[in-house]
Amino acid sequence: MRRWAWTPQILEPEVCDGMEWFPLDALPEPMVAYCRAGLDAYRAGAAVALHFQEPGDPIGHDPAVHRLRLLPGR
């Protein structure tokens, strides 16, 4: 089992307004779409996942704009 041994800190406060730990089944909103896609893929146990954005897509996660594709692993 791996454990986190350091205290997280924001090193780029001009582009990050906060950092907290959340359970995977209680993720915060709003959340950046590609970050949410990565966590959703991890939660699904995907070996490989692809997330893409189209021009005009929101940066924040929007369940109506589903662009995550889970790909079969080996």
GITA-V662501 format. One record per run of one state. SS is the DSSP state (helix for helix, strand for strand, loop for the rest). FROM is the first residue (numbers start at 0). LEN is the number of residues. Records with the same first field share a line. If there is no record, write none. Layout:
SS=FROM-LEN + FROM-LEN
This chain:
loop=0-23 + 26-5 + 44-3 + 51-8 + 60-7 + 71-3
helix=23-3 + 32-12
strand=31-1 + 47-4 + 59-1 + 67-4
